[in-house]
Amino acid sequence: MKPFGISRRALALGLASLPTLSDFLATPAFAQQQKPNVVFILADNVGYGDLGSYGGGELRGAPTPRLDQLAREGLRLTQYLVEPACTPSRAALMTGQYSIRNGLSLIAIEGSPYTLSARAFTMGELFKGAGYATAIFGKWHLGSAPQSLPTAHGFDEFYGISPDISWDAATYVDTMELTHSIPAPNDVLLARGPQIVQATAGGPLRTVKPFTPEVRANIDYELVDKSIDFMRRQKSAGKAFLIYLPSQWAMRRTCHRYSLRVNRGSAITATN
């Protein structure tokens, strides 16, 4: 099926072959057409066999009807390269290259040298160059150096956890207090600990609030709300958009709370 001149297969395969998709987006024929909206959902800690469309779902005790519908109406990938962890998988998805090509075959942590290079060309830059409004809501995990931020790689907006941490960082302050590993009061630990941050293209990271277990419990809802707001703003502006939504583990809970329809859209899901 080819809505508005671009197939879901072209979009999905383009993530593994950025020059091919880049050439397509640059064609005059594409520029003259109404561009499809793209929502790319990356579900953390979801295995191949967890979803109903791959033999899991109800058989695993957790039906996934909405994700199964996406699979039926879109493209189901059955052959792929598996990266071993958070940072490598995200590096491969963003660049269309093996993670080691960008020095990101290991997990990025605060203060480590494993960070996305300024020379890397990402999916955000690809779509931005084609005239799209772009946003990421969730977990970047490709480093917090200025040249590594999503807003330095084609994304207009970023909201989520600090770009060099993972979801389990929400427990750090509680663990410090439990083990008495850092002699400091709770408010000091919270201020120095993991944070929810945001940024816009050309601007610095700004701290929003501490990333605590309470914040983590509702982060998926917050990320979806941010995504819906971005969609509405771009629809009002008459601009095609790319949303990269690397969410936490609560995909089933979030999907049952929200019923989303993206006009002229193509949805691609992936697991990590």
Contacts in CASP RR format, 6 or more apart in sequence:
PFRMAT RR
TARGET T0000
AUTHOR 0000-0000-0000
METHOD contacts of the structure
MODEL  1
MKPFGISRRALALGLASLPTLSDFLATPAFAQQQKPNVVFILADNVGYGD
LGSYGGGELRGAPTPRLDQLAREGLRLTQYLVEPACTPSRAALMTGQYSI
RNGLSLIAIEGSPYTLSARAFTMGELFKGAGYATAIFGKWHLGSAPQSLP
TAHGFDEFYGISPDISWDAATYVDTMELTHSIPAPNDVLLARGPQIVQAT
AGGPLRTVKPFTPEVRANIDYELVDKSIDFMRRQKSAGKAFLIYLPSQWA
MRRTCHRYSLRVNRGSAITATN
1 7 0 8 1.000
1 8 0 8 1.000
1 74 0 8 1.000
3 36 0 8 1.000
3 264 0 8 1.000
3 265 0 8 1.000
3 266 0 8 1.000
4 33 0 8 1.000
4 34 0 8 1.000
4 35 0 8 1.000
4 36 0 8 1.000
4 264 0 8 1.000
5 30 0 8 1.000
5 33 0 8 1.000
5 36 0 8 1.000
6 24 0 8 1.000
6 30 0 8 1.000
6 35 0 8 1.000
6 36 0 8 1.000
6 266 0 8 1.000
8 74 0 8 1.000
8 75 0 8 1.000
8 266 0 8 1.000
8 268 0 8 1.000
9 75 0 8 1.000
10 21 0 8 1.000
10 24 0 8 1.000
11 21 0 8 1.000
11 36 0 8 1.000
11 38 0 8 1.000
11 266 0 8 1.000
11 268 0 8 1.000
12 75 0 8 1.000
12 77 0 8 1.000
12 268 0 8 1.000
13 20 0 8 1.000
13 21 0 8 1.000
14 20 0 8 1.000
14 21 0 8 1.000
14 96 0 8 1.000
15 21 0 8 1.000
15 40 0 8 1.000
15 93 0 8 1.000
15 96 0 8 1.000
15 123 0 8 1.000
15 268 0 8 1.000
16 96 0 8 1.000
17 96 0 8 1.000
18 95 0 8 1.000
18 96 0 8 1.000
18 121 0 8 1.000
18 123 0 8 1.000
18 126 0 8 1.000
21 126 0 8 1.000
22 126 0 8 1.000
24 30 0 8 1.000
25 126 0 8 1.000
25 127 0 8 1.000
25 129 0 8 1.000
25 130 0 8 1.000
26 130 0 8 1.000
30 130 0 8 1.000
34 240 0 8 1.000
34 264 0 8 1.000
35 130 0 8 1.000
35 131 0 8 1.000
35 132 0 8 1.000
35 240 0 8 1.000
35 264 0 8 1.000
36 240 0 8 1.000
36 264 0 8 1.000
36 265 0 8 1.000
36 266 0 8 1.000
37 231 0 8 1.000
37 234 0 8 1.000
37 240 0 8 1.000
37 241 0 8 1.000
37 242 0 8 1.000
37 262 0 8 1.000
37 263 0 8 1.000
37 264 0 8 1.000
37 265 0 8 1.000
37 266 0 8 1.000
38 127 0 8 1.000
38 132 0 8 1.000
38 241 0 8 1.000
38 242 0 8 1.000
38 243 0 8 1.000
38 265 0 8 1.000
38 266 0 8 1.000
38 267 0 8 1.000
38 268 0 8 1.000
39 227 0 8 1.000
39 242 0 8 1.000
39 243 0 8 1.000
39 245 0 8 1.000
39 260 0 8 1.000
39 262 0 8 1.000
39 265 0 8 1.000
39 266 0 8 1.000
39 267 0 8 1.000
39 268 0 8 1.000
40 123 0 8 1.000
40 242 0 8 1.000
40 243 0 8 1.000
40 244 0 8 1.000
40 245 0 8 1.000
40 268 0 8 1.000
40 270 0 8 1.000
41 245 0 8 1.000
41 246 0 8 1.000
41 247 0 8 1.000
41 251 0 8 1.000
41 267 0 8 1.000
41 268 0 8 1.000
41 269 0 8 1.000
41 270 0 8 1.000
42 90 0 8 1.000
42 93 0 8 1.000
42 244 0 8 1.000
42 245 0 8 1.000
42 246 0 8 1.000
42 247 0 8 1.000
42 269 0 8 1.000
42 270 0 8 1.000
42 271 0 8 1.000
42 272 0 8 1.000
43 247 0 8 1.000
43 249 0 8 1.000
43 251 0 8 1.000
43 269 0 8 1.000
43 270 0 8 1.000
43 271 0 8 1.000
43 272 0 8 1.000
44 86 0 8 1.000
44 139 0 8 1.000
44 167 0 8 1.000
44 246 0 8 1.000
44 247 0 8 1.000
44 248 0 8 1.000
44 249 0 8 1.000
44 272 0 8 1.000
45 249 0 8 1.000
45 272 0 8 1.000
46 249 0 8 1.000
46 251 0 8 1.000
46 271 0 8 1.000
46 272 0 8 1.000
47 271 0 8 1.000
48 54 0 8 1.000
48 271 0 8 1.000
49 55 0 8 1.000
49 56 0 8 1.000
49 57 0 8 1.000
49 60 0 8 1.000
50 56 0 8 1.000
50 57 0 8 1.000
50 60 0 8 1.000
50 62 0 8 1.000
50 64 0 8 1.000
50 271 0 8 1.000
51 57 0 8 1.000
51 64 0 8 1.000
51 67 0 8 1.000
51 68 0 8 1.000
51 71 0 8 1.000
51 271 0 8 1.000
52 58 0 8 1.000
52 59 0 8 1.000
52 60 0 8 1.000
52 63 0 8 1.000
52 64 0 8 1.000
52 67 0 8 1.000
52 68 0 8 1.000
53 64 0 8 1.000
53 67 0 8 1.000
53 68 0 8 1.000
53 71 0 8 1.000
53 72 0 8 1.000
53 76 0 8 1.000
54 76 0 8 1.000
56 64 0 8 1.000
57 63 0 8 1.000
57 64 0 8 1.000
57 68 0 8 1.000
62 252 0 8 1.000
64 251 0 8 1.000
64 252 0 8 1.000
64 255 0 8 1.000
66 255 0 8 1.000
66 256 0 8 1.000
67 251 0 8 1.000
67 255 0 8 1.000
67 269 0 8 1.000
70 267 0 8 1.000
70 269 0 8 1.000
71 269 0 8 1.000
74 267 0 8 1.000
75 268 0 8 1.000
81 92 0 8 1.000
81 98 0 8 1.000
83 89 0 8 1.000
83 91 0 8 1.000
83 92 0 8 1.000
83 99 0 8 1.000
84 105 0 8 1.000
85 106 0 8 1.000
85 107 0 8 1.000
86 107 0 8 1.000
86 139 0 8 1.000
86 141 0 8 1.000
86 166 0 8 1.000
86 272 0 8 1.000
87 99 0 8 1.000
87 104 0 8 1.000
87 106 0 8 1.000
87 107 0 8 1.000
87 108 0 8 1.000
87 114 0 8 1.000
87 141 0 8 1.000
87 142 0 8 1.000
88 99 0 8 1.000
88 100 0 8 1.000
88 104 0 8 1.000
88 105 0 8 1.000
88 106 0 8 1.000
88 107 0 8 1.000
89 99 0 8 1.000
89 272 0 8 1.000
90 139 0 8 1.000
90 140 0 8 1.000
90 141 0 8 1.000
90 142 0 8 1.000
90 246 0 8 1.000
90 272 0 8 1.000
91 97 0 8 1.000
91 99 0 8 1.000
91 102 0 8 1.000
91 103 0 8 1.000
91 104 0 8 1.000
91 116 0 8 1.000
91 142 0 8 1.000
92 98 0 8 1.000
92 99 0 8 1.000
93 123 0 8 1.000
93 270 0 8 1.000
94 116 0 8 1.000
94 120 0 8 1.000
94 122 0 8 1.000
94 123 0 8 1.000
94 124 0 8 1.000
94 142 0 8 1.000
94 153 0 8 1.000
95 101 0 8 1.000
95 102 0 8 1.000
95 120 0 8 1.000
95 121 0 8 1.000
95 122 0 8 1.000
95 123 0 8 1.000
96 123 0 8 1.000
99 105 0 8 1.000
102 116 0 8 1.000
102 117 0 8 1.000
102 120 0 8 1.000
103 114 0 8 1.000
103 117 0 8 1.000
104 114 0 8 1.000
104 115 0 8 1.000
104 116 0 8 1.000
104 142 0 8 1.000
106 112 0 8 1.000
106 114 0 8 1.000
107 114 0 8 1.000
107 141 0 8 1.000
107 166 0 8 1.000
108 114 0 8 1.000
108 115 0 8 1.000
108 141 0 8 1.000
108 142 0 8 1.000
108 143 0 8 1.000
108 164 0 8 1.000
109 164 0 8 1.000
109 165 0 8 1.000
110 144 0 8 1.000
110 162 0 8 1.000
110 164 0 8 1.000
110 165 0 8 1.000
111 164 0 8 1.000
112 164 0 8 1.000
114 143 0 8 1.000
115 142 0 8 1.000
115 143 0 8 1.000
115 144 0 8 1.000
115 145 0 8 1.000
115 147 0 8 1.000
115 148 0 8 1.000
115 164 0 8 1.000
116 122 0 8 1.000
116 142 0 8 1.000
116 143 0 8 1.000
116 145 0 8 1.000
116 147 0 8 1.000
116 148 0 8 1.000
116 153 0 8 1.000
117 147 0 8 1.000
117 148 0 8 1.000
118 147 0 8 1.000
118 148 0 8 1.000
118 152 0 8 1.000
120 153 0 8 1.000
122 153 0 8 1.000
122 154 0 8 1.000
123 242 0 8 1.000
123 244 0 8 1.000
124 134 0 8 1.000
124 150 0 8 1.000
124 153 0 8 1.000
124 154 0 8 1.000
124 155 0 8 1.000
124 242 0 8 1.000
124 244 0 8 1.000
125 153 0 8 1.000
125 154 0 8 1.000
127 134 0 8 1.000
127 154 0 8 1.000
127 242 0 8 1.000
128 134 0 8 1.000
128 154 0 8 1.000
128 155 0 8 1.000
128 156 0 8 1.000
131 239 0 8 1.000
131 240 0 8 1.000
132 239 0 8 1.000
132 240 0 8 1.000
132 241 0 8 1.000
132 242 0 8 1.000
133 156 0 8 1.000
133 230 0 8 1.000
133 234 0 8 1.000
133 237 0 8 1.000
133 239 0 8 1.000
133 240 0 8 1.000
133 241 0 8 1.000
133 242 0 8 1.000
134 154 0 8 1.000
134 155 0 8 1.000
134 156 0 8 1.000
134 157 0 8 1.000
134 241 0 8 1.000
134 242 0 8 1.000
134 243 0 8 1.000
134 244 0 8 1.000
135 155 0 8 1.000
135 156 0 8 1.000
135 157 0 8 1.000
135 158 0 8 1.000
135 159 0 8 1.000
135 226 0 8 1.000
135 227 0 8 1.000
135 230 0 8 1.000
135 241 0 8 1.000
135 242 0 8 1.000
135 243 0 8 1.000
135 244 0 8 1.000
136 150 0 8 1.000
136 155 0 8 1.000
136 157 0 8 1.000
136 158 0 8 1.000
136 159 0 8 1.000
136 243 0 8 1.000
136 244 0 8 1.000
136 245 0 8 1.000
136 246 0 8 1.000
137 157 0 8 1.000
137 158 0 8 1.000
137 159 0 8 1.000
137 160 0 8 1.000
137 223 0 8 1.000
137 226 0 8 1.000
137 227 0 8 1.000
137 230 0 8 1.000
137 243 0 8 1.000
137 244 0 8 1.000
137 245 0 8 1.000
138 159 0 8 1.000
138 160 0 8 1.000
138 161 0 8 1.000
138 219 0 8 1.000
138 223 0 8 1.000
138 245 0 8 1.000
138 246 0 8 1.000
138 247 0 8 1.000
139 160 0 8 1.000
139 161 0 8 1.000
139 166 0 8 1.000
139 167 0 8 1.000
139 246 0 8 1.000
139 247 0 8 1.000
139 248 0 8 1.000
140 149 0 8 1.000
140 150 0 8 1.000
140 158 0 8 1.000
140 160 0 8 1.000
140 163 0 8 1.000
140 246 0 8 1.000
141 163 0 8 1.000
141 164 0 8 1.000
141 165 0 8 1.000
141 166 0 8 1.000
141 246 0 8 1.000
142 148 0 8 1.000
142 150 0 8 1.000
142 163 0 8 1.000
143 149 0 8 1.000
143 163 0 8 1.000
143 164 0 8 1.000
144 162 0 8 1.000
144 163 0 8 1.000
144 164 0 8 1.000
144 205 0 8 1.000
146 152 0 8 1.000
146 204 0 8 1.000
148 163 0 8 1.000
149 158 0 8 1.000
149 163 0 8 1.000
149 199 0 8 1.000
149 205 0 8 1.000
150 158 0 8 1.000
150 163 0 8 1.000
150 199 0 8 1.000
150 244 0 8 1.000
151 157 0 8 1.000
151 158 0 8 1.000
151 199 0 8 1.000
151 200 0 8 1.000
151 201 0 8 1.000
151 202 0 8 1.000
151 203 0 8 1.000
152 202 0 8 1.000
154 201 0 8 1.000
155 201 0 8 1.000
155 244 0 8 1.000
156 200 0 8 1.000
156 201 0 8 1.000
157 198 0 8 1.000
157 199 0 8 1.000
157 200 0 8 1.000
157 201 0 8 1.000
157 230 0 8 1.000
158 197 0 8 1.000
158 198 0 8 1.000
158 199 0 8 1.000
158 200 0 8 1.000
159 196 0 8 1.000
159 197 0 8 1.000
159 198 0 8 1.000
159 208 0 8 1.000
159 223 0 8 1.000
159 226 0 8 1.000
160 196 0 8 1.000
160 197 0 8 1.000
160 198 0 8 1.000
160 219 0 8 1.000
160 223 0 8 1.000
161 167 0 8 1.000
161 169 0 8 1.000
161 194 0 8 1.000
161 195 0 8 1.000
161 196 0 8 1.000
161 197 0 8 1.000
161 211 0 8 1.000
161 219 0 8 1.000
162 169 0 8 1.000
162 194 0 8 1.000
162 195 0 8 1.000
162 197 0 8 1.000
162 205 0 8 1.000
162 211 0 8 1.000
163 197 0 8 1.000
163 205 0 8 1.000
165 194 0 8 1.000
165 211 0 8 1.000
167 216 0 8 1.000
167 219 0 8 1.000
167 248 0 8 1.000
167 249 0 8 1.000
169 193 0 8 1.000
169 194 0 8 1.000
169 211 0 8 1.000
170 194 0 8 1.000
170 211 0 8 1.000
170 212 0 8 1.000
170 213 0 8 1.000
170 215 0 8 1.000
170 216 0 8 1.000
171 213 0 8 1.000
172 193 0 8 1.000
172 194 0 8 1.000
173 186 0 8 1.000
173 189 0 8 1.000
173 190 0 8 1.000
173 193 0 8 1.000
173 194 0 8 1.000
173 210 0 8 1.000
173 212 0 8 1.000
174 213 0 8 1.000
175 181 0 8 1.000
176 182 0 8 1.000
176 189 0 8 1.000
177 186 0 8 1.000
177 189 0 8 1.000
182 189 0 8 1.000
184 192 0 8 1.000
190 210 0 8 1.000
190 212 0 8 1.000
191 210 0 8 1.000
193 210 0 8 1.000
193 211 0 8 1.000
194 210 0 8 1.000
194 211 0 8 1.000
195 207 0 8 1.000
195 208 0 8 1.000
195 209 0 8 1.000
195 210 0 8 1.000
195 211 0 8 1.000
196 207 0 8 1.000
196 208 0 8 1.000
196 209 0 8 1.000
196 210 0 8 1.000
196 211 0 8 1.000
196 215 0 8 1.000
196 219 0 8 1.000
197 205 0 8 1.000
197 206 0 8 1.000
197 207 0 8 1.000
197 208 0 8 1.000
198 205 0 8 1.000
198 206 0 8 1.000
198 208 0 8 1.000
199 205 0 8 1.000
199 206 0 8 1.000
209 215 0 8 1.000
216 248 0 8 1.000
219 248 0 8 1.000
220 247 0 8 1.000
220 248 0 8 1.000
220 250 0 8 1.000
220 251 0 8 1.000
220 253 0 8 1.000
220 254 0 8 1.000
221 254 0 8 1.000
221 257 0 8 1.000
223 245 0 8 1.000
223 247 0 8 1.000
224 245 0 8 1.000
224 247 0 8 1.000
224 254 0 8 1.000
224 257 0 8 1.000
224 258 0 8 1.000
224 260 0 8 1.000
227 243 0 8 1.000
227 245 0 8 1.000
228 258 0 8 1.000
228 260 0 8 1.000
230 241 0 8 1.000
230 243 0 8 1.000
231 241 0 8 1.000
231 243 0 8 1.000
231 262 0 8 1.000
234 240 0 8 1.000
234 241 0 8 1.000
235 263 0 8 1.000
240 264 0 8 1.000
246 272 0 8 1.000
247 254 0 8 1.000
END
